[in-house]
């Protein structure tokens, strides 16, 4: 079976969503506790992997491109589910799941 490599990771999607919420890469960096260049690099990496621009950088505040709008819709749900999954896994007492849950 071939492994399908996805063009993004959850952390990159999270950075993207925070930029969307905050309206700028500098504000997103402050919110995330990282530098603006780190945010810009994460977005550039995401855009490179996807092969599409996510933001129209010619306007202020940043505006989403059509690709960015589609990604925002899907990424919001995905990242929310990842946060929920992480919390559920953390809350498991032994880290083991009974066979009835698999």
C-alpha positions as CSV (number, residue, x, y, z in Angstrom):
1,X,0.0,0.0,0.0
2,X,1.4,3.4,-1.0
3,X,1.7,6.1,1.6
4,X,0.0,9.3,0.6
5,X,1.9,12.3,1.9
6,X,-0.4,15.2,2.8
7,X,0.7,18.7,1.7
8,X,0.3,20.2,5.1
9,X,0.5,19.5,8.8
10,X,-1.8,20.4,11.7
11,X,0.6,23.1,13.1
12,X,0.8,24.8,9.7
13,X,-2.9,24.8,9.4
14,X,-3.2,26.2,12.9
15,X,-0.9,29.1,12.1
16,X,-2.9,29.7,8.9
17,X,-6.1,29.9,10.9
18,X,-4.6,32.3,13.5
19,X,-3.5,34.6,10.7
20,X,-7.0,34.5,9.3
21,X,-8.5,35.4,12.7
22,X,-5.9,38.1,13.6
23,X,-5.8,39.7,10.1
24,X,-2.0,39.9,10.0
25,X,1.1,37.8,10.3
26,X,2.5,40.1,13.0
27,X,-0.7,39.8,15.1
28,X,-0.8,36.1,14.6
29,X,2.8,35.8,15.8
30,X,2.0,37.7,19.0
31,X,-1.0,35.5,19.6
32,X,1.0,32.3,19.0
33,X,4.0,33.5,20.9
34,X,6.3,33.3,17.9
35,X,8.0,35.8,15.6
36,X,6.3,37.3,12.6
37,X,9.1,35.8,10.3
38,X,8.3,32.4,11.8
39,X,4.6,32.9,10.9
40,X,5.5,34.1,7.4
41,X,7.7,31.1,6.9
42,X,5.0,28.7,8.0
43,X,2.6,30.3,5.6
44,X,5.1,30.2,2.8
45,X,5.8,26.6,3.5
46,X,2.1,25.8,3.5
47,X,1.6,27.6,0.2
48,X,4.6,25.9,-1.3
49,X,3.3,22.5,-0.4
50,X,-0.2,23.2,-1.6
51,X,1.0,25.0,-4.7
52,X,-1.3,28.0,-4.3
53,X,-1.3,31.4,-2.7
54,X,-3.5,31.6,0.4
55,X,-3.4,35.4,1.0
56,X,-3.5,38.4,-1.3
57,X,-0.6,40.3,0.2
58,X,-1.2,43.4,-1.9
59,X,-4.0,44.6,0.4
60,X,-4.2,45.4,4.1
61,X,-5.5,43.8,6.0
62,X,-4.5,40.5,4.3
63,X,-7.3,39.1,2.2
64,X,-7.8,35.4,1.5
65,X,-7.6,34.1,-2.0
66,X,-10.1,31.6,-3.3
67,X,-7.8,28.8,-2.3
68,X,-7.4,30.4,1.2
69,X,-11.2,30.6,1.6
70,X,-11.5,26.9,0.8
71,X,-8.7,25.9,3.1
72,X,-10.1,28.0,5.9
73,X,-13.4,26.2,5.7
74,X,-11.8,22.7,5.8
75,X,-8.9,23.6,8.2
76,X,-11.2,25.0,10.9
77,X,-13.1,21.8,11.2
78,X,-10.0,19.6,11.0
79,X,-8.0,21.6,13.6
80,X,-11.0,21.6,16.0
81,X,-11.2,17.8,15.7
82,X,-7.5,17.5,16.2
83,X,-7.7,19.5,19.5
84,X,-10.7,17.4,20.6
85,X,-8.8,14.2,19.8
86,X,-5.7,15.4,21.6
87,X,-7.7,16.2,24.7
88,X,-9.5,12.8,24.6
89,X,-6.2,10.9,24.3
90,X,-4.7,12.9,27.2
91,X,-7.7,12.1,29.3
92,X,-7.5,8.3,28.9
93,X,-6.4,6.9,32.2
94,X,-4.0,4.1,31.0
95,X,-3.5,4.9,27.4
96,X,-5.0,1.6,26.5
97,X,-8.3,1.1,24.7
98,X,-10.4,-2.0,25.1
99,X,-11.0,-4.1,22.0
100,X,-14.7,-3.1,22.1
101,X,-13.7,0.5,21.3
102,X,-11.6,-0.3,18.3
